[in-house]
Amino acid sequence: MVEDKVKEILLEILDVKEEEIVPQASFIDDLHATSIDLVEILTAFQNTFNVEINDAQASKFKTVQDALDFLKAAMDQKGGVS
């Protein structure tokens, strides 16, 4: 599932506890992601889900839910499972 993979990626890159990764968590304010972390996260999302994320789309990723919504929509478009 998309949620599980996203959580896995965030746990790998960020120094956070699993319970901190909730849909409303802000990447910067709550999960304390740096700009380098965000680049790593976006790259991991692209590689894991085989999607392209352009700068305009990436700039909308404020919370975990934003990322989930984007990735689920991208998977649906590809006919993948969400």
DSSP file (Angstrom, degrees, kcal/mol; ACC not computed):
  #  RESIDUE AA STRUCTURE BP1 BP2  ACC     N-H-->O    O-->H-N    N-H-->O    O-->H-N    TCO  KAPPA ALPHA  PHI   PSI    X-CA   Y-CA   Z-CA
    1    1 A M     >        0   0    0      0, 0.0     4,-2.0     0, 0.0     5,-0.2   0.000 360.0 360.0 360.0 150.2    0.0    0.0    0.0
    2    2 A V  H  >  +     0   0    0     80,-0.9     4,-2.8     1,-0.2     5,-0.2   0.913 360.0  54.3 -57.8 -45.8    1.1    3.6   -0.7
    3    3 A E  H  > S+     0   0    0     79,-0.3     4,-2.6     1,-0.2    -1,-0.2   0.908 108.1  49.1 -57.2 -43.8    0.8    4.6    3.0
    4    4 A D  H  > S+     0   0    0      1,-0.2     4,-2.3     2,-0.2    -1,-0.2   0.913 113.0  46.2 -63.8 -42.9    3.1    1.8    4.1
    5    5 A K  H  X S+     0   0    0     -4,-2.0     4,-2.5     2,-0.2    -1,-0.2   0.907 112.4  50.4 -66.9 -41.7    5.8    2.6    1.5
    6    6 A V  H  X S+     0   0    0     -4,-2.8     4,-2.6     2,-0.2     5,-0.2   0.934 111.8  48.2 -61.5 -45.7    5.6    6.3    2.2
    7    7 A K  H  X S+     0   0    0     -4,-2.6     4,-2.6    -5,-0.2     5,-0.2   0.915 110.7  51.7 -60.3 -43.7    6.0    5.6    5.9
    8    8 A E  H  X S+     0   0    0     -4,-2.3     4,-1.9     1,-0.2    -1,-0.2   0.920 111.1  47.2 -58.9 -46.2    9.0    3.3    5.2
    9    9 A I  H  X S+     0   0    0     -4,-2.5     4,-2.1     1,-0.2     5,-0.3   0.928 113.0  48.2 -62.7 -46.2   10.7    5.9    3.1
   10   10 A L  H  X S+     0   0    0     -4,-2.6     4,-2.8     1,-0.2     6,-0.2   0.885 110.7  50.8 -65.1 -38.5   10.2    8.7    5.7
   11   11 A L  H  < S+     0   0    0     -4,-2.6     5,-0.2    -5,-0.2    -1,-0.2   0.868 111.4  49.5 -65.4 -35.5   11.5    6.4    8.5
   12   12 A E  H  < S+     0   0    0     -4,-1.9    -2,-0.2    -5,-0.2    -1,-0.2   0.886 121.9  31.1 -69.7 -39.6   14.6    5.6    6.5
   13   13 A I  H  < S+     0   0    0     -4,-2.1     2,-0.2    -5,-0.1    -2,-0.2   0.868 114.6  56.4 -91.0 -39.7   15.4    9.3    5.6
   14   14 A L  S  < S-     0   0    0     -4,-2.8     2,-1.5    -5,-0.3    18,-0.1  -0.633  78.8-124.1 -98.8 153.3   14.2   11.2    8.6
   15   15 A D        +     0   0    0     -2,-0.2     2,-0.3    16,-0.2    -4,-0.1  -0.582  69.9 120.2 -91.9  72.4   15.1   10.8   12.2
   16   16 A V        -     0   0    0     -2,-1.5     2,-0.3    -5,-0.2    15,-0.1  -0.877  64.2-109.1-133.1 163.6   11.5   10.4   13.4
   17   17 A K    >>  -     0   0    0     -2,-0.3     3,-1.7     1,-0.1     4,-0.6  -0.646  33.1-115.1 -90.2 152.7    9.4    7.8   15.2
   18   18 A E  G >4 S+     0   0    0      1,-0.3     3,-1.4    -2,-0.3    -1,-0.1   0.866 114.6  58.5 -55.4 -39.9    6.8    5.8   13.3
   19   19 A E  G 34 S+     0   0    0      1,-0.3    -1,-0.3     3,-0.0    -3,-0.0   0.664  96.7  63.4 -68.9 -14.1    3.9    7.4   15.4
   20   20 A E  G <4 S+     0   0    0     -3,-1.7     2,-1.5     1,-0.1    -1,-0.3   0.696  82.0  86.6 -78.9 -19.0    5.1   10.9   14.3
   21   21 A I    <<  +     0   0    0     -3,-1.4    -1,-0.1    -4,-0.6   -14,-0.1  -0.646  58.5 147.2 -88.0  88.8    4.3   10.1   10.6
   22   22 A V    >   -     0   0    0     -2,-1.5     3,-2.1     1,-0.1    42,-0.4  -0.843  61.5-104.8-118.9 156.9    0.6   11.0   10.5
   23   23 A P  T 3  S+     0   0    0      0, 0.0    42,-2.7     0, 0.0    43,-0.3   0.846 119.3  48.3 -52.3 -39.2   -1.3   12.4    7.5
   24   24 A Q  T 3  S+     0   0    0     40,-0.2     2,-0.2    39,-0.1    -3,-0.1   0.491  83.3 120.2 -83.3  -0.9   -1.5   15.9    8.9
   25   25 A A    <   -     0   0    0     -3,-2.1    39,-2.0     1,-0.1     2,-0.4  -0.449  62.0-133.2 -67.8 129.8    2.2   16.0    9.8
   26   26 A S  B  >> -A   63   0A   0     37,-0.2     5,-2.4    -2,-0.2     4,-1.2  -0.671   7.8-137.4 -81.1 134.3    4.1   18.8    8.0
   27   27 A F  T  45S+     0   0    0     35,-2.4     6,-2.8    -2,-0.4    -1,-0.1   0.910 101.6  29.3 -57.8 -41.9    7.4   17.6    6.5
   28   28 A I  T  >5S+     0   0    0     34,-0.5     4,-0.6     4,-0.2    -1,-0.1   0.943 127.4  36.6 -86.8 -52.2    9.2   20.8    7.8
   29   29 A D  T  45S+     0   0    0      2,-0.1    -2,-0.1     3,-0.1    -1,-0.1   0.901 131.8  22.6 -72.3 -41.5    7.4   21.8   10.9
   30   30 A D  T  <5S+     0   0    0     -4,-1.2    -3,-0.2     1,-0.1    -1,-0.1   0.859 132.8  34.2 -96.0 -40.5    6.5   18.4   12.4
   31   31 A L  T  4<S-     0   0    0     -5,-2.4   -16,-0.2     2,-0.1    -3,-0.2   0.469  95.4-134.7 -97.3  -1.9    9.0   16.0   10.9
   32   32 A H     <  +     0   0    0     -4,-0.6     2,-0.3    -6,-0.3    -4,-0.2   0.835  36.3 177.2  54.5  40.4   11.9   18.6   10.8
   33   33 A A        -     0   0    0     -6,-2.8    -1,-0.2    -7,-0.2     2,-0.1  -0.554  18.8-143.6 -75.0 136.4   12.9   17.7    7.2
   34   34 A T     >  -     0   0    0     -2,-0.3     4,-2.4     1,-0.1     5,-0.2  -0.411  31.7-100.2 -87.4 172.5   15.7   19.8    5.8
   35   35 A S  H  > S+     0   0    0      1,-0.2     4,-1.9     2,-0.2     5,-0.1   0.869 127.4  52.2 -63.3 -34.1   15.8   20.8    2.1
   36   36 A I  H  > S+     0   0    0      2,-0.2     4,-2.3     1,-0.2    -1,-0.2   0.910 108.1  51.1 -66.8 -41.6   18.3   17.9    1.5
   37   37 A D  H  > S+     0   0    0      1,-0.2     4,-2.9     2,-0.2    -2,-0.2   0.921 108.3  52.6 -58.7 -43.8   15.9   15.5    3.2
   38   38 A L  H  X S+     0   0    0     -4,-2.4     4,-2.7     1,-0.2    -1,-0.2   0.886 108.0  49.9 -63.0 -38.9   13.1   16.7    1.0
   39   39 A V  H  X S+     0   0    0     -4,-1.9     4,-2.4     2,-0.2    -1,-0.2   0.925 112.6  47.8 -63.8 -43.6   15.1   16.1   -2.2
   40   40 A E  H  X S+     0   0    0     -4,-2.3     4,-2.5     2,-0.2    -2,-0.2   0.907 112.1  49.8 -62.4 -41.9   16.0   12.6   -0.9
   41   41 A I  H  X S+     0   0    0     -4,-2.9     4,-2.7     2,-0.2    -2,-0.2   0.937 111.7  47.4 -63.1 -47.9   12.3   11.9   -0.1
   42   42 A L  H  X S+     0   0    0     -4,-2.7     4,-2.6     1,-0.2    -1,-0.2   0.907 112.6  49.8 -61.2 -41.9   11.1   13.1   -3.5
   43   43 A T  H  X S+     0   0    0     -4,-2.4     4,-2.5     2,-0.2    -1,-0.2   0.917 111.3  48.9 -62.7 -43.0   13.8   11.0   -5.2
   44   44 A A  H  X S+     0   0    0     -4,-2.5     4,-3.0     2,-0.2     5,-0.3   0.902 110.7  50.6 -64.0 -41.2   12.8    8.0   -3.2
   45   45 A F  H  X S+     0   0    0     -4,-2.7     4,-2.7     2,-0.2     6,-0.3   0.937 111.7  48.2 -60.2 -46.2    9.1    8.5   -4.0
   46   46 A Q  H  X>S+     0   0    0     -4,-2.6     4,-1.0     1,-0.2     5,-0.9   0.917 116.8  41.9 -61.9 -44.2    9.9    8.8   -7.7
   47   47 A N  H  <5S+     0   0    0     -4,-2.5    -2,-0.2     2,-0.2    -1,-0.2   0.907 118.1  44.8 -70.4 -42.3   12.1    5.6   -7.7
   48   48 A T  H  <5S+     0   0    0     -4,-3.0    -2,-0.2    -5,-0.2    -3,-0.2   0.912 125.9  29.7 -69.9 -43.5    9.7    3.6   -5.5
   49   49 A F  H  <5S-     0   0    0     -4,-2.7    -1,-0.2    -5,-0.3    -2,-0.2   0.438 100.7-127.9 -99.5  -0.2    6.5    4.5   -7.3
   50   50 A N  T  <5 +     0   0    0     -4,-1.0     2,-0.3    -5,-0.2    -3,-0.2   0.925  63.0 133.4  52.9  50.6    8.0    5.0  -10.7
   51   51 A V      < -     0   0    0     -5,-0.9     2,-0.5    -6,-0.3    -1,-0.2  -0.888  56.9-122.4-125.8 157.6    6.4    8.5  -11.1
   52   52 A E        -     0   0    0     -2,-0.3     2,-0.5    -3,-0.1    22,-0.0  -0.864  22.4-169.6 -97.4 133.5    7.7   11.9  -12.2
   53   53 A I        -     0   0    0     -2,-0.5     2,-0.1   -11,-0.0    -7,-0.1  -0.954   9.8-159.3-124.0 110.7    7.4   14.7   -9.7
   54   54 A N     >  -     0   0    0     -2,-0.5     4,-3.0     1,-0.1     5,-0.2  -0.323  33.9 -99.2 -84.8 173.0    8.2   18.1  -11.1
   55   55 A D  H  > S+     0   0    0      1,-0.2     4,-2.2     2,-0.2     5,-0.1   0.875 122.1  52.9 -60.4 -39.5    9.1   21.2   -9.1
   56   56 A A  H  4 S+     0   0    0      2,-0.2     4,-0.4     1,-0.2    -1,-0.2   0.915 113.8  42.9 -63.7 -42.3    5.6   22.7   -9.2
   57   57 A Q  H >4 S+     0   0    0      1,-0.2     3,-1.5     2,-0.2     4,-0.3   0.928 112.7  53.1 -67.9 -44.3    4.1   19.4   -7.9
   58   58 A A  H >< S+     0   0    0     -4,-3.0     3,-1.8     1,-0.3    -2,-0.2   0.851  99.9  62.0 -60.4 -35.6    6.9   19.0   -5.3
   59   59 A S  T 3< S+     0   0    0     -4,-2.2    -1,-0.3     1,-0.3    -2,-0.2   0.687  97.9  59.0 -66.9 -15.7    6.3   22.5   -4.0
   60   60 A K  T <  S+     0   0    0     -3,-1.5     2,-1.7    -4,-0.4     3,-0.4   0.525  77.1 101.7 -88.5  -6.5    2.7   21.4   -3.0
   61   61 A F    <   +     0   0    0     -3,-1.8    -1,-0.1    -4,-0.3     3,-0.1  -0.590  35.2 137.2 -80.5  86.0    4.1   18.6   -0.7
   62   62 A K        +     0   0    0     -2,-1.7   -35,-2.4     1,-0.1   -34,-0.5   0.800  65.9  26.1 -96.7 -37.8    3.6   20.3    2.6
   63   63 A T  B  > S-A   26   0A   0     -3,-0.4     4,-1.5   -37,-0.3   -37,-0.2  -0.757  83.4-106.6-123.2 168.3    2.2   17.4    4.6
   64   64 A V  H  > S+     0   0    0    -39,-2.0     4,-2.5   -42,-0.4   -40,-0.2   0.886 121.1  57.3 -59.3 -39.0    2.3   13.6    4.5
   65   65 A Q  H  > S+     0   0    0    -42,-2.7     4,-3.0     1,-0.2     5,-0.2   0.882 100.7  56.2 -61.9 -38.7   -1.3   13.7    3.2
   66   66 A D  H  > S+     0   0    0    -43,-0.3     4,-2.2     1,-0.2    -1,-0.2   0.923 110.2  45.3 -57.8 -44.2   -0.2   15.9    0.3
   67   67 A A  H  X S+     0   0    0     -4,-1.5     4,-2.8     2,-0.2     5,-0.2   0.920 113.0  50.1 -65.9 -44.1    2.3   13.3   -0.7
   68   68 A L  H  X S+     0   0    0     -4,-2.5     4,-2.8     1,-0.2     5,-0.3   0.928 110.4  49.8 -60.7 -45.8   -0.1   10.4   -0.3
   69   69 A D  H  X S+     0   0    0     -4,-3.0     4,-2.2     1,-0.2    -1,-0.2   0.929 113.9  45.4 -59.3 -46.5   -2.8   12.2   -2.3
   70   70 A F  H  X S+     0   0    0     -4,-2.2     4,-2.6    -5,-0.2    -2,-0.2   0.945 115.3  45.9 -62.2 -49.3   -0.4   12.8   -5.2
   71   71 A L  H  X S+     0   0    0     -4,-2.8     4,-2.4     1,-0.2    -2,-0.2   0.885 112.5  50.0 -66.2 -39.2    1.1    9.3   -5.2
   72   72 A K  H  X S+     0   0    0     -4,-2.8     4,-2.5    -5,-0.2    -1,-0.2   0.922 112.3  47.9 -64.4 -42.8   -2.3    7.6   -5.0
   73   73 A A  H  X S+     0   0    0     -4,-2.2     4,-2.3    -5,-0.3    -2,-0.2   0.908 111.8  50.2 -63.2 -41.5   -3.6    9.7   -7.9
   74   74 A A  H  X S+     0   0    0     -4,-2.6     4,-1.5     1,-0.2    -2,-0.2   0.900 111.7  48.1 -63.8 -40.8   -0.4    8.9   -9.9
   75   75 A M  H  X>S+     0   0    0     -4,-2.4     5,-3.3     2,-0.2     4,-0.6   0.901 110.1  51.9 -66.0 -41.1   -0.8    5.2   -9.2
   76   76 A D  H ><5S+     0   0    0     -4,-2.5     3,-0.8     1,-0.2    -2,-0.2   0.901 107.8  52.4 -61.9 -41.4   -4.5    5.3  -10.2
   77   77 A Q  H 3<5S+     0   0    0     -4,-2.3    -1,-0.2     1,-0.3    -2,-0.2   0.851 110.7  47.3 -63.3 -34.2   -3.5    7.0  -13.5
   78   78 A K  H 3<5S-     0   0    0     -4,-1.5    -1,-0.3    -5,-0.2    -2,-0.2   0.560 117.1-114.5 -82.8  -7.8   -1.0    4.2  -14.2
   79   79 A G  T <<5S+     0   0    0     -3,-0.8    -3,-0.2    -4,-0.6    -2,-0.1   0.696  70.1 143.4  79.3  18.3   -3.6    1.6  -13.3
   80   80 A G      < -     0   0    0     -5,-3.3     2,-0.4    -6,-0.2    -1,-0.2  -0.258  56.4 -95.1 -83.2 175.6   -1.5    0.6  -10.3
   81   81 A V              0   0    0      1,-0.1    -1,-0.1    -3,-0.1    -5,-0.0  -0.733 360.0 360.0 -93.2 140.6   -2.8   -0.5   -6.9
   82   82 A S              0   0    0     -2,-0.4   -80,-0.9   -81,-0.1   -79,-0.3   0.420 360.0 360.0-113.1 360.0   -3.1    2.1   -4.2
